[in-house]
Amino acid sequence: KINVVLTENFYYSLTQADRVRNDGALNVSWEIFKDFYFSLEPYNNYDSKPPIEGGDKFDFGIVFGINYKFY
């Protein structure tokens, strides 16, 4: 069993001229066996005017996980 969720959020600032931000993530999880999952989540973030002057505008990474769901 495989579950896939994609989220993308875009923000345009009303108080700071020309500031645009984006947050995105793709979550994929595989059920290896009953209630035990392996997950992979690449993500990205962009800010055209980061809060720290000279800071990075773009960030990305990958999160790996092993999950157990119990009820």
Phi and psi in degrees as GROMACS dihedral restraints (atoms count N, CA, C in turn):
[ dihedral_restraints ]
;  ai    aj    ak    al  type     phi  dphi    fc
    3     4     5     6     1  -124.7    20    10
    4     5     6     7     1   135.7    20    10
    6     7     8     9     1  -121.1    20    10
    7     8     9    10     1   131.7    20    10
    9    10    11    12     1  -127.0    20    10
   10    11    12    13     1   129.3    20    10
   12    13    14    15     1  -133.6    20    10
   13    14    15    16     1   125.8    20    10
   15    16    17    18     1  -115.7    20    10
   16    17    18    19     1   129.8    20    10
   18    19    20    21     1  -128.9    20    10
   19    20    21    22     1   136.0    20    10
   21    22    23    24     1  -136.5    20    10
   22    23    24    25     1   126.2    20    10
   24    25    26    27     1  -123.8    20    10
   25    26    27    28     1   131.3    20    10
   27    28    29    30     1  -118.0    20    10
   28    29    30    31     1   137.2    20    10
   30    31    32    33     1  -129.0    20    10
   31    32    33    34     1   134.6    20    10
   33    34    35    36     1  -118.7    20    10
   34    35    36    37     1   125.5    20    10
   36    37    38    39     1   -76.2    20    10
   37    38    39    40     1   132.9    20    10
   39    40    41    42     1   -89.6    20    10
   40    41    42    43     1   -19.9    20    10
   42    43    44    45     1  -103.4    20    10
   43    44    45    46     1   -20.2    20    10
   45    46    47    48     1  -117.0    20    10
   46    47    48    49     1   117.6    20    10
   48    49    50    51     1   -58.5    20    10
   49    50    51    52     1   131.1    20    10
   51    52    53    54     1    60.8    20    10
   52    53    54    55     1    23.9    20    10
   54    55    56    57     1   -91.7    20    10
   55    56    57    58     1   124.2    20    10
   57    58    59    60     1  -126.7    20    10
   58    59    60    61     1   137.1    20    10
   60    61    62    63     1  -130.9    20    10
   61    62    63    64     1   155.8    20    10
   63    64    65    66     1  -144.7    20    10
   64    65    66    67     1   135.8    20    10
   66    67    68    69     1  -128.1    20    10
   67    68    69    70     1   131.1    20    10
   69    70    71    72     1  -141.6    20    10
   70    71    72    73     1   151.0    20    10
   72    73    74    75     1  -154.7    20    10
   73    74    75    76     1   147.2    20    10
   75    76    77    78     1  -124.8    20    10
   76    77    78    79     1   117.3    20    10
   78    79    80    81     1  -109.3    20    10
   79    80    81    82     1   123.5    20    10
   81    82    83    84     1  -123.1    20    10
   82    83    84    85     1   125.4    20    10
   84    85    86    87     1  -129.8    20    10
   85    86    87    88     1   139.0    20    10
   87    88    89    90     1  -114.6    20    10
   88    89    90    91     1   131.8    20    10
   90    91    92    93     1   -84.7    20    10
   91    92    93    94     1   107.4    20    10
   93    94    95    96     1   -72.3    20    10
   94    95    96    97     1   -49.1    20    10
   96    97    98    99     1  -149.7    20    10
   97    98    99   100     1   176.5    20    10
   99   100   101   102     1   -45.2    20    10
  100   101   102   103     1   116.9    20    10
  102   103   104   105     1    66.4    20    10
  103   104   105   106     1    12.8    20    10
  105   106   107   108     1  -119.8    20    10
  106   107   108   109     1   121.4    20    10
  108   109   110   111     1  -124.2    20    10
  109   110   111   112     1   149.7    20    10
  111   112   113   114     1  -113.2    20    10
  112   113   114   115     1   131.5    20    10
  114   115   116   117     1  -127.5    20    10
  115   116   117   118     1   152.8    20    10
  117   118   119   120     1  -137.7    20    10
  118   119   120   121     1   127.9    20    10
  120   121   122   123     1  -138.0    20    10
  121   122   123   124     1    96.7    20    10
  123   124   125   126     1   -77.7    20    10
  124   125   126   127     1   142.6    20    10
  126   127   128   129     1  -137.7    20    10
  127   128   129   130     1   161.9    20    10
  129   130   131   132     1  -146.3    20    10
  130   131   132   133     1   150.4    20    10
  132   133   134   135     1  -139.3    20    10
  133   134   135   136     1   139.0    20    10
  135   136   137   138     1  -136.1    20    10
  136   137   138   139     1   138.9    20    10
  138   139   140   141     1  -141.4    20    10
  139   140   141   142     1   116.4    20    10
  141   142   143   144     1   -68.1    20    10
  142   143   144   145     1   -23.2    20    10
  144   145   146   147     1  -135.8    20    10
  145   146   147   148     1    82.5    20    10
  147   148   149   150     1   -61.7    20    10
  148   149   150   151     1   151.8    20    10
  150   151   152   153     1   -62.1    20    10
  151   152   153   154     1   -28.7    20    10
  153   154   155   156     1   -99.0    20    10
  154   155   156   157     1   120.8    20    10
  156   157   158   159     1   -58.1    20    10
  157   158   159   160     1   129.2    20    10
  159   160   161   162     1    84.0    20    10
  160   161   162   163     1     1.3    20    10
  162   163   164   165     1   -71.4    20    10
  163   164   165   166     1   163.9    20    10
  165   166   167   168     1   -65.8    20    10
  166   167   168   169     1   139.8    20    10
  168   169   170   171     1   -89.1    20    10
  169   170   171   172     1   -24.5    20    10
  171   172   173   174     1  -126.9    20    10
  172   173   174   175     1   137.4    20    10
  174   175   176   177     1  -138.4    20    10
  175   176   177   178     1   145.3    20    10
  177   178   179   180     1  -152.5    20    10
  178   179   180   181     1   162.3    20    10
  180   181   182   183     1  -174.2    20    10
  181   182   183   184     1   179.8    20    10
  183   184   185   186     1  -134.8    20    10
  184   185   186   187     1   133.8    20    10
  186   187   188   189     1  -113.6    20    10
  187   188   189   190     1   127.3    20    10
  189   190   191   192     1  -105.3    20    10
  190   191   192   193     1   144.5    20    10
  192   193   194   195     1  -148.0    20    10
  193   194   195   196     1   152.5    20    10
  195   196   197   198     1  -122.9    20    10
  196   197   198   199     1   123.0    20    10
  198   199   200   201     1  -125.9    20    10
  199   200   201   202     1   147.4    20    10
  201   202   203   204     1  -126.5    20    10
  202   203   204   205     1   128.0    20    10
  204   205   206   207     1  -105.7    20    10
  205   206   207   208     1   129.6    20    10
  207   208   209   210     1  -128.9    20    10
  208   209   210   211     1   154.3    20    10
